[in-house]
Amino acid sequence: MSDDRTAELARAIDTLRDRRAVLRGAAVAGLAGVSVPLLAACGGSDDAGTPSGGGTTSAPTSAPTSAPSSGTPSSGGGGSVLGPTSDVPVGGGKVFDKIVVTQPKAGEFKAFTAVCTHAGCLVRTVENNTINCPCHGSKYSAEDGSVQGGPAPAPLAAVQVTVQGGNILGPA
């Protein structure tokens, strides 16, 4: 089942990349003197270069699974090292690229896509048990990724991570 979640996350990220590629291609064509109708994008970009407006990204509503607190990765194997467990405070979390890892209770790690379901921006902080998106104020539960506030239409998608030797391993 984690392969399905990983595939959904990959499709969501690819969709964002595809939209940017189309807009970039239209801009280059316009600079080259080719007559191109004006394309209206749903989003711009914030200071960090992440999308900041427009459409939604769908996310599964199933509950996330926590990773084992020690030992070897699950039967699906582990992926690349996201970072050390010591970087994720108890009651808080940390964003590793496009994955946000939280530690609601000591030794219990949860992970979600860091892509906000409202406009595709990347969440940036985890404070007061919420995962926070800077673009429009969406807030998600650090425990289960559910929407806690703001315009987000759906929870953050769960991502399977494992803990091995003091490191958090991302999806394979």
N, C-alpha and C positions, 0 to 999 in steps of 0.2 A: 504494500500500500504506500510506502514512502516513495517508491518510484513514481507513482501517480502524482503525489504532491510535488515532487521534484520536477516532473514534467510540466505541471501546471505553472509552477514558478518560472521555469525556463520560457514557457510560452508567453507569460505576462511580460517578462523582460524583453523578449524578442519583439513583441508588439511595440513596445516603447522605442526600441532601436529602429524598427522599420519606419515608424512615423517620422523620426528624426532624419533618416536617410532620404525619404521622399522630399521633405522640406529642404534639406541641404542640396539635393539634386536640382530642385526648382530654382533655388537661389543662384546656383552656379549657371544654370541655363539662362536665367535672366541677365546675369553679368556678361554672358557671352553674346548677348544681343538677340537671343531667341525669344520670340513673343510667347510669353507664358501667362495665362490668367492668374490673377492674384489668388494665392491659396490662403485660406483662413485657418490658422492653427488654433487648437483648443488650449494650448499652453505655451507659456514663455519659458523662462528659466530664472531661478533665483540666484543668489550670490554663489552658490556652490555648483551651478550648472545643472541642477536637477529640474525636471519639468515642474511647472507651477500652476497649471490651469487645466480646465477642461474635463474631458471624459472620465469614465471610471474604469477601474481594473477589477475584474471579478476575482473573488477569492473563495475557497471552499469554507463551509461553515462548520466543518468537523472540528472536534476538540484536538488541540495539539498533544503530542506525546513528549514526555520528558525523557531525557537521555539517562542512561545508567550513570551513577555517580562515580563508578570506577570500573576497572576491568577492560575488556576488549570491546571493539565496536560490535554492533548488532550483526546478525547474519548477512546483512547487505553490505557489510564492510564500511569503513569510514572513508571520508574524502580527505581533502587537504586541511591542514591545521588553520583554524580561524584565529586562534590566539590562546593564551594561557587562561585557565580558570580563575587565576588571581586577578585578572582584569575585570571580572564580572562581580560587582559587590552584591552581598546578600541584600535582598530588598530592592535591588536596582538592576542595571543591565548595561550593555555596551553594544554599539553598532559596529559590525565587522563587514565592511563593503556593503552588500545588499542583504545581509542577514543581521537581525537583532537578536542577541542572546540575553535572557534574563535569568535571575536566580531568586525566585520568590521565597524560597526557604533554603537554608544551608544545604548544599550538596544536590539540590534539585535544579537542573538547568532546563529551560524552555527556549525554543527558538522559533522565530517567525520571519517571514519576508519583511525587509525594511522598506518595501514599496507601499506607500499610503494608498488605500483603496479609493480615496476621493479623487486625487488628481495625478497620482503617479510620482509625487515627490518622495524623496527618501526621508524617513524619520531620522531624527538626530540625537534625541536624548531619552533617557529613562530616569524619571524622577517621581517620587511619591507614588510608586507602584503603577505609573502609567508610562506608556511609550508615546512620545510626543512628536508630531509632525509640525515643522516650522511654517509651512506654506499657508495653511488656512486654519490651524488650530485643532486638527483632529487629535484625539487621544484614545489610546487602546490600553486594555488591561495587560499588565506585565505577566499575569498568571495564565490567561487563556487567549489573549489577542482580541477579545471582544471590544466592540466600540464603547467607549466611555464618554465621549463628547465630541462636538464639532460636526462637520458635514460628512464624515466618512459614511458610506452606505453599507459597508460590510466589514467583518473582522479581518485582521491580518491572517494570511495563510500560514499554517504551521509548517515548520521545516524540521526534518529529522536531523538531530546532531547527536554525537556521542562524545563521551569523555574518556580519554585514555592518557595515562601518565601525566596528569595535570594540564593537558591540552584539550581544547574543544575542537572536534573534527566536524567539518561540514558534510553535506550530502556527498555521496560517492559519485 
